[in-house]
């Protein structure tokens, strides 16, 4: 780790411009070279070719899950390394790779002793989820959640009504998952080393729907209601209509019969955790 390129999203989580500057200063103090920076999405993400041309060996991602997903997807074939710093809300990847959420300490540890590792992901076509894939009517709460996070209430009422009506409707049906009830309101898929962990929430009564919506707006909705947990290496979405899905929080429409399968990156990410 010698020559860096910083990728941030000033609107995501805790990745403010001031904090990004402070982290850049820490890198400079350690003798690391900052070859460039990108403020996504206002600026386009760097390509593997542009990073190689600038002599970059490590891309530093200081952002939330959505920005990290976009950047990693753009750099999957790059021969350099990616260092993920916690700049979002939950910072699950940073915790997985480093065990802590202090960006300054992570930079120091990465400079001293980092090693490369691969990460699994849930994949549907060209869409990948490194943190989690959300399926089912609960995905409709994404619009309301983004409005709340933006600090603006314009359009919130309409987004809440839409999400509420969708959640009370038919749930999602999945094919190829043994033990999973049909019609769950929310399904969270997380990639493990050799399988997909599938957690389904079945919220039928008014109280469960209310808790589901509130947890989706404010935190981890998996704690909102009864969860059925299953595992599979792949499965397909059922039904006859396209369904909304969230890949690390970013929306995408899936056609009926879309295959969800497990994938794995090469040794791309820097980790500071002990073996």
C-alpha positions as CSV (number, residue, x, y, z in Angstrom):
1,X,0.0,0.0,0.0
2,X,1.9,3.0,-1.3
3,X,-0.1,5.0,-3.9
4,X,-3.8,5.6,-3.2
5,X,-6.9,6.8,-4.9
6,X,-9.7,8.0,-2.5
7,X,-13.3,7.3,-3.5
8,X,-15.9,8.9,-1.2
9,X,-19.6,9.9,-1.3
10,X,-20.1,13.0,0.8
11,X,-23.8,12.2,1.1
12,X,-23.5,8.8,2.5
13,X,-23.4,8.1,6.3
14,X,-20.4,9.6,8.0
15,X,-18.1,10.2,5.0
16,X,-18.1,14.0,5.2
17,X,-15.5,16.0,3.2
18,X,-13.9,17.1,6.5
19,X,-13.4,13.5,7.7
20,X,-12.1,12.5,4.2
21,X,-9.5,15.3,4.4
22,X,-8.5,14.2,7.9
23,X,-8.0,10.6,6.6
24,X,-6.0,11.9,3.7
25,X,-3.7,13.8,6.1
26,X,-3.1,10.5,8.1
27,X,-2.1,8.8,4.9
28,X,0.3,11.6,4.1
29,X,1.8,11.4,7.5
30,X,2.6,7.8,6.9
31,X,4.4,8.6,3.6
32,X,1.6,7.3,1.4
33,X,0.9,9.1,-1.9
34,X,-2.5,10.3,-2.9
35,X,-2.7,10.1,-6.7
36,X,-6.3,11.3,-7.0
37,X,-9.8,11.3,-5.5
38,X,-13.3,10.8,-6.6
39,X,-16.5,12.3,-5.1
40,X,-19.2,9.8,-6.3
41,X,-21.7,10.1,-7.8
42,X,-21.0,13.7,-8.9
43,X,-17.8,12.4,-10.4
44,X,-17.4,9.2,-12.4
45,X,-15.7,6.2,-10.8
46,X,-12.1,5.6,-11.9
47,X,-11.5,2.7,-14.3
48,X,-8.8,0.0,-13.8
49,X,-6.9,1.6,-16.8
50,X,-7.0,5.1,-15.3
51,X,-5.8,3.8,-11.9
52,X,-2.9,1.8,-13.5
53,X,-2.0,4.9,-15.5
54,X,-1.7,6.9,-12.3
55,X,0.4,4.2,-10.7
56,X,-2.2,3.4,-8.0
57,X,-1.9,0.2,-6.1
58,X,-4.8,0.7,-3.6
59,X,-8.3,2.2,-4.0
60,X,-9.6,3.5,-0.7
61,X,-13.4,3.4,-0.4
62,X,-14.7,5.7,2.3
63,X,-18.5,5.6,1.8
64,X,-21.7,3.7,2.4
65,X,-22.8,0.3,1.0
66,X,-24.2,1.6,-2.2
67,X,-21.1,3.5,-3.3
68,X,-18.9,0.6,-2.2
69,X,-20.9,-1.8,-4.3
70,X,-20.6,0.5,-7.4
71,X,-16.9,1.0,-6.9
72,X,-16.1,-2.7,-6.3
73,X,-18.2,-3.7,-9.3
74,X,-16.3,-1.3,-11.5
75,X,-12.9,-2.6,-10.2
76,X,-13.5,-6.3,-10.0
77,X,-11.0,-7.0,-12.8
78,X,-8.4,-4.6,-11.5
79,X,-5.1,-6.0,-10.3
80,X,-4.7,-3.6,-7.4
81,X,-6.2,-3.7,-3.9
82,X,-9.3,-2.2,-2.3
83,X,-9.3,-0.8,1.3
84,X,-12.8,-0.3,2.7
85,X,-13.2,2.3,5.4
86,X,-16.4,2.7,7.4
87,X,-18.2,5.7,6.0
88,X,-21.8,4.5,6.0
89,X,-24.5,3.6,8.5
90,X,-24.0,-0.1,9.3
91,X,-20.5,-0.6,7.9
92,X,-20.8,-4.4,7.7
93,X,-18.0,-4.9,5.2
94,X,-15.6,-2.8,7.2
95,X,-16.4,-4.8,10.4
96,X,-16.0,-8.1,8.5
97,X,-12.6,-7.1,7.0
98,X,-11.2,-5.2,10.0
99,X,-13.2,-6.0,13.1
100,X,-13.5,-2.4,14.0
101,X,-14.9,0.9,12.7
102,X,-12.2,3.5,13.4
103,X,-11.0,4.6,10.0
104,X,-7.7,6.1,11.3
105,X,-6.8,2.9,13.1
106,X,-7.7,0.8,10.0
107,X,-5.4,2.9,7.8
108,X,-2.5,2.4,10.2
109,X,-3.1,-1.3,10.5
110,X,-3.5,-1.7,6.8
111,X,-0.2,0.1,6.2
112,X,1.6,-2.1,8.7
113,X,0.2,-5.6,8.2
114,X,-2.7,-5.9,5.7
115,X,-3.1,-9.0,3.6
116,X,-5.4,-9.6,0.6
117,X,-8.6,-11.6,0.8
118,X,-11.6,-12.5,-1.3
119,X,-15.3,-11.9,-0.5
120,X,-18.4,-13.8,-1.5
121,X,-21.4,-12.1,-2.9
122,X,-25.0,-12.8,-4.0
123,X,-25.4,-12.4,-7.7
124,X,-28.3,-12.0,-10.1
125,X,-27.0,-11.3,-13.7
126,X,-24.7,-8.3,-13.5
127,X,-26.0,-7.2,-10.1
128,X,-24.1,-8.2,-7.0
129,X,-24.7,-7.8,-3.3
130,X,-21.6,-7.9,-1.1
131,X,-23.5,-6.9,2.1
132,X,-27.0,-8.1,1.4
133,X,-29.8,-8.6,-1.1
134,X,-33.3,-7.7,-0.1
135,X,-36.3,-9.3,-1.9
136,X,-40.0,-8.9,-1.4
137,X,-42.5,-6.1,-0.7
138,X,-40.3,-4.6,2.1
139,X,-37.9,-3.4,-0.6
140,X,-40.5,-0.8,-1.4
141,X,-39.6,1.0,1.8
142,X,-36.3,2.1,0.1
143,X,-37.7,5.3,-1.2
144,X,-39.1,6.4,2.2
145,X,-35.8,5.4,3.8
146,X,-33.7,7.6,1.4
147,X,-36.1,10.5,2.0
148,X,-35.6,10.2,5.8
149,X,-31.8,10.0,5.4
150,X,-31.7,13.1,3.2
151,X,-33.3,15.2,5.9
152,X,-36.1,16.3,3.6
153,X,-39.7,15.4,4.1
154,X,-40.9,16.2,0.6
155,X,-42.6,13.2,-0.9
156,X,-42.3,11.1,2.4
157,X,-46.0,10.7,2.8
158,X,-46.5,9.4,-0.7
159,X,-43.5,7.0,-0.3
160,X,-44.8,5.7,3.0
161,X,-48.3,5.1,1.6
162,X,-46.9,3.2,-1.3
163,X,-44.6,1.1,0.8
164,X,-47.4,0.4,3.3
165,X,-49.8,-0.8,0.6
166,X,-47.1,-3.0,-1.0
167,X,-46.2,-4.6,2.3
168,X,-49.8,-5.5,3.0
169,X,-50.0,-7.2,-0.4
170,X,-48.8,-10.5,-1.6
171,X,-45.4,-11.6,-0.4
172,X,-42.6,-12.9,-2.6
173,X,-42.3,-16.5,-3.7
174,X,-38.9,-18.2,-4.1
175,X,-38.2,-21.5,-5.8
176,X,-35.4,-23.9,-4.7
177,X,-35.3,-22.9,-1.0
178,X,-36.3,-25.9,1.2
179,X,-38.1,-24.9,4.3
180,X,-39.1,-21.4,3.3
181,X,-42.7,-20.4,3.5
182,X,-44.3,-18.8,0.4
183,X,-45.3,-15.2,0.6
184,X,-42.7,-13.6,2.9
185,X,-42.8,-9.8,3.1
186,X,-39.1,-9.5,3.2
187,X,-36.2,-11.8,2.4
188,X,-32.6,-10.9,3.2
189,X,-29.9,-12.9,1.4
190,X,-26.3,-12.8,2.6
191,X,-23.4,-14.6,0.9
192,X,-21.3,-16.9,3.1
193,X,-18.2,-18.7,2.0
194,X,-20.0,-21.6,0.3
195,X,-23.7,-20.9,0.5
196,X,-26.4,-18.2,0.7
197,X,-27.9,-17.4,4.1
198,X,-31.6,-16.6,3.5
199,X,-33.6,-14.9,6.3
200,X,-37.4,-14.5,5.6
201,X,-39.7,-12.3,7.5
202,X,-43.4,-13.2,7.6
203,X,-45.4,-10.1,8.8
204,X,-49.1,-10.6,8.6
205,X,-50.8,-8.6,11.3
206,X,-50.9,-4.8,11.8
207,X,-48.4,-4.8,14.6
208,X,-45.8,-6.8,12.6
209,X,-46.2,-4.6,9.6
210,X,-45.8,-1.5,11.7
211,X,-42.6,-2.9,13.3
212,X,-41.3,-4.0,9.9
213,X,-41.8,-0.6,8.4
214,X,-40.2,1.2,11.4
215,X,-37.2,-1.0,11.6
216,X,-36.7,-0.7,7.8
217,X,-36.6,3.1,8.2
218,X,-34.4,3.2,11.3
219,X,-32.2,0.1,11.4
220,X,-32.0,-3.6,10.9
221,X,-35.5,-4.8,9.9
222,X,-34.5,-8.4,10.4
223,X,-35.2,-7.9,14.1
224,X,-38.7,-6.7,13.4
225,X,-40.7,-9.9,13.3
226,X,-40.5,-13.7,13.1
227,X,-37.6,-14.8,11.0
228,X,-37.3,-18.1,9.1
229,X,-33.7,-18.9,8.2
230,X,-32.7,-21.2,5.4
231,X,-29.6,-21.9,3.2
232,X,-29.0,-22.7,-0.4
233,X,-26.3,-22.4,-3.1
234,X,-28.8,-20.9,-5.6
235,X,-32.5,-20.3,-6.0
236,X,-35.0,-18.5,-8.3
237,X,-37.6,-15.8,-7.9
238,X,-41.1,-17.0,-8.5
239,X,-44.3,-15.2,-9.7
240,X,-45.3,-13.8,-13.0
241,X,-44.3,-10.1,-12.6
242,X,-40.9,-8.4,-12.2
243,X,-40.0,-7.8,-8.6
244,X,-38.0,-5.0,-6.9
245,X,-34.8,-6.0,-5.3
246,X,-32.1,-4.1,-3.3
247,X,-28.5,-4.9,-3.9
248,X,-26.6,-3.4,-1.0
249,X,-29.5,-0.9,-0.8
250,X,-29.5,0.0,-4.5
251,X,-32.8,-0.9,-6.4
252,X,-33.1,-3.2,-9.4
253,X,-36.0,-4.9,-11.0
254,X,-35.7,-8.7,-11.4
255,X,-37.6,-10.7,-14.0
256,X,-39.6,-13.8,-12.9
257,X,-37.4,-16.8,-12.7
258,X,-34.2,-14.8,-12.0
259,X,-31.5,-17.0,-10.6
260,X,-29.8,-15.8,-7.3
261,X,-26.5,-17.6,-6.9
262,X,-23.3,-17.3,-4.9
263,X,-20.1,-15.7,-6.4
264,X,-16.7,-14.9,-5.1
265,X,-14.2,-12.2,-5.9
266,X,-10.5,-12.8,-6.3
267,X,-8.1,-11.7,-3.5
268,X,-9.0,-8.0,-4.0
269,X,-9.7,-6.6,-0.5
270,X,-7.2,-5.6,2.2
271,X,-8.0,-7.1,5.6
272,X,-6.3,-6.3,8.9
273,X,-8.0,-9.1,10.9
274,X,-5.8,-11.9,12.2
275,X,-6.1,-15.2,10.4
